[in-house]
Amino acid sequence: MLRILGQVEGYTFGERFNTETANILVEKTNVEIPGAAQFRFRDIAITLADCTYINVGDDLGLRNLRRVKLSYRPLGYVEKFCLRRV
């Protein structure tokens, strides 16, 4: 959790998927604070330093989100699937 002057300005929820991979499920920060998202990601990466991989999920087709995620220099991409009942 990111607190500035006692105010919550960001948080991250994630889980360890297995012994080598963690999943970041939710990342939220105050967009008016430059660097807040990067600070939170760095902080959670330190917390999960014993994991080989940290999956931060999809960019949802949003250009800015893709740019930010690529700035973390990902090792690679995993193919995603959509399941639906037929």
N, C-alpha and C positions, 0 to 999 in steps of 0.2 A: 504494500500500500504506500502511496506517495502522499505525504502530508506536508503542507506548507503553512506555517503559522497556525497549526492546529486544524487546518481545513483539509479534508480529503480532496486531492486533485487528480488522483489516478489509482487504479487497482488492476491486478491481474489475477485471474483464476486459471489454474491448470492442474494437471495430474500426471503422475508417472504411469505410463502405459505398460511398460515392462522394465527390465533392468537396464536397458540402454536407451529407451525413448521416452520423452515427456511430451505431452500435448498441452498447448496453451489454448484454452477454450474461450476466454474472454479477456480482452485488453481494452481498458477505457482510460483516457486521460483528458484533462482540460486542454482543448486545442488552442486556447489563448496563451498557453505557457509553452514557449519554444523549448524544444528538447525534452519535454516531459515524457513522451512516448518512448524515446530512445533511452532515457534514464530508467524507466520501468523495465524495458526489455533487458537492459544490461543487468539490472538488479535481479531479475528472475533467472537470467542465464547464469549468474554467479550462484544463486541458490540451487540450480540444477546442474552444476558443473560436473557432477559424477555421471551424467547422462551423455551418451555419445551424440544423440540427436535430439533436437527440440523442434517439434512440428508446430508451426504457427498458423496453419490452416490456409484457407483459400483467400484470394484477393477479391472475390465476388465480382470480378470483371470491372472493378473500379480502377481507373488509371493511377490515381494518386496512391491508393493502397498498394497497388502493384509496385510502384516506384519505391515506396517505403520498404516493402518486404524485400525487394531486390537489393536495396542498400545494405541489408544485413548479410549479403553475399551467401545465399543458400548453397548448400552442397548439391542439391538437386531437387527434382520435383517427383512427386508420386502421382500416378494417374488416379483421378477421382471417378467415382461412380455414383449414379443416382438410382436408387431402388424404388420401385413402385409396384403396387399390386395390380395384376392384370386380370 
